[in-house]
């Protein structure tokens, strides 16, 4: 039996390194393609899932609110402790401020019922300020 010469060993090592390099590049390329195609759940989907599964609330689309329907992140309605709330999810905080300004411009007295938290706008149905537990229920299901 003859021993391989050092030059032959380096050839095997270089071929093995080339194969590992090609596999690493293919793995990174596959990860980049997957990341660009598969997006995670949206803030609206996460909020709706939290309200339904964790808070056991009925959730529906905000069909009767023309301002909420303009929210680029989506909108929903639910009831917390017998107080209805419309949730408009903006994509940015600037959009949330625009939505809040649109609600205030309607002339309705909603200052006490209007909450803006980050990029989410809450408009409560009852003519009074929502209770701390009502707010906390909604804030528990807040996603950015």
Order of alpha helices (4+ residues) and beta strands (2+ residues): alpha-alpha-beta-beta-beta-alpha-beta-beta-alpha
